[in-house]
Amino acid sequence: MTAGVVSAAPGASLADVVELMATHDIKNVPIVDADKIVGIVSRSDLMRILLRTLPKSGSATVDDEVIRRNILAELRGQSWSVGGDLIGVTVDKGDVELSGAIFDERQRKAAVVAAENVAGVKKVTDKLFCAEPFSVVLVS
């Protein structure tokens, strides 16, 4: 058995355990309570915790509802959008879906670009329906 084992108490903070590992250049810290080993913390345990707490690469830090409101505000601010009331916006983890009616293919492209330019947007799916205006001819 190894003499002078570096260990931590059950109530030790994560920072304390990391400090012990760094200071003593060790890979594992036994958790000891009343001279009995009740657990062990390894470097791989710390890596798993780190992976769970760090944001995923490229993930949006902006809340979906904030993104949705920002897209709607952007659409309403455009002269072509007729107030933006005919375009529906849903957001799920930064992925945006545009739905509803537009009256011109140029509006479709402009709506997609407007949504893409909002902070936090990862992807825009276009499900807009183009309701081309038609003319009514009265025949007498």
C-alpha distance (Angstrom), angle and dihedral (degrees) to the residues before:
residue distance angle dihedral
M1 . . .
T2 3.81 . .
A3 3.79 118.0 .
G4 3.82 121.6 -139.7
V5 3.79 96.5 26.4
V6 3.80 113.9 -173.9
S7 3.79 109.4 -128.7
A8 3.79 142.1 161.0
A9 3.79 134.6 -136.3
P10 3.81 120.7 -111.8
G11 3.81 90.7 -105.5
A12 3.82 95.1 52.4
S13 3.78 115.0 128.3
L14 3.77 122.4 -119.1
A15 3.81 88.3 -112.6
D16 3.82 90.0 55.5
V17 3.80 91.7 51.5
V18 3.81 91.9 48.1
E19 3.81 89.9 48.6
L20 3.83 90.7 52.5
M21 3.82 91.0 50.3
A22 3.80 92.7 48.6
T23 3.80 96.4 43.0
H24 3.80 95.6 47.5
D25 3.83 96.7 32.5
I26 3.79 92.3 -126.2
K27 3.80 131.7 146.7
N28 3.81 99.8 -148.4
V29 3.79 135.5 36.4
P30 3.79 117.9 -160.5
I31 3.79 115.9 -141.5
V32 3.80 107.5 -134.7
D33 3.80 128.0 -167.7
A34 3.83 119.2 -179.0
D35 3.82 91.9 -16.6
K36 3.81 91.5 -52.5
I37 3.81 124.8 112.4
V38 3.80 107.0 -123.0
G39 3.79 97.7 169.8
I40 3.77 147.4 -24.3
V41 3.79 133.9 -127.0
S42 3.80 116.5 -150.0
R43 3.78 132.6 -171.0
S44 3.78 89.4 -108.6
D45 3.83 88.8 57.3
L46 3.79 88.8 54.5
M47 3.81 91.5 48.2
R48 3.82 91.2 52.8
I49 3.81 90.1 51.3
L50 3.79 90.4 48.2
L51 3.81 92.3 50.5
R52 3.81 91.3 51.2
T53 3.79 93.9 49.8
L54 3.81 100.8 42.7
P55 3.81 117.3 84.4
K56 3.78 114.2 -107.0
S57 3.79 114.9 -101.2
G58 3.77 109.8 -83.1
S59 3.77 93.9 2.7
A60 3.73 118.5 149.8
T61 3.73 118.2 -109.8
V62 3.78 92.0 -164.2
D63 3.80 117.7 94.9
D64 3.83 115.3 -112.1
E65 3.80 93.0 -121.8
V66 3.80 90.8 52.4
I67 3.81 89.6 50.6
R68 3.82 90.3 49.3
R69 3.81 92.9 50.4
N70 3.81 91.3 47.2
I71 3.81 91.9 51.3
L72 3.81 91.8 48.4
A73 3.81 90.4 49.4
E74 3.80 90.2 49.4
L75 3.81 91.8 49.7
R76 3.81 93.2 46.8
G77 3.79 89.6 52.0
Q78 3.80 92.8 60.1
S79 3.80 119.5 94.6
W80 3.81 91.9 -140.1
S81 3.79 96.3 52.5
V82 3.82 99.5 76.3
G83 3.79 88.2 -133.4
G84 3.80 92.2 -45.0
D85 3.79 89.7 -95.5
L86 3.80 96.0 128.5
I87 3.82 95.3 53.5
G88 3.80 118.1 82.0
V89 3.80 119.4 -154.4
T90 3.80 126.2 -160.8
V91 3.81 124.0 176.1
D92 3.80 128.5 -164.2
K93 3.82 117.4 177.8
G94 3.79 90.8 -27.9
D95 3.82 94.4 -47.3
V96 3.80 109.4 123.0
E97 3.78 128.7 -155.5
L98 3.79 119.9 -164.8
S99 3.80 116.7 -159.5
G100 3.76 137.4 163.5
A101 3.78 134.0 62.9
I102 3.78 134.1 -38.8
F103 3.79 128.9 174.9
D104 3.78 103.2 -143.7
E105 3.81 136.1 34.9
R106 3.81 88.1 -127.3
Q107 3.81 88.0 61.2
R108 3.80 89.4 53.5
K109 3.79 92.3 54.5
A110 3.80 92.4 43.6
A111 3.83 92.5 49.6
V112 3.80 92.0 50.6
V113 3.82 92.0 48.0
A114 3.81 91.4 46.6
A115 3.82 90.3 52.6
E116 3.81 93.3 44.9
N117 3.81 90.5 54.7
V118 3.81 94.9 57.3
A119 3.81 115.1 104.0
G120 3.80 114.3 -101.8
V121 3.82 96.6 23.5
K122 3.81 112.5 133.0
K123 3.80 101.5 173.8
V124 3.80 137.8 1.2
T125 3.81 122.2 -148.1
D126 3.79 114.1 -161.9
K127 3.82 113.8 -143.8
L128 3.79 94.8 153.9
F129 3.80 120.0 142.2
C130 3.78 114.6 -138.4
A131 3.79 108.8 -141.6
E132 3.79 99.7 -168.2
P133 3.78 110.4 -151.3
F134 3.75 115.1 -113.6
S135 3.75 132.0 -160.3
V136 3.74 124.3 -123.4
V137 3.77 116.5 -137.0
L138 3.77 116.1 -160.6
V139 3.76 114.5 -147.9
S140 3.73 118.5 -162.3
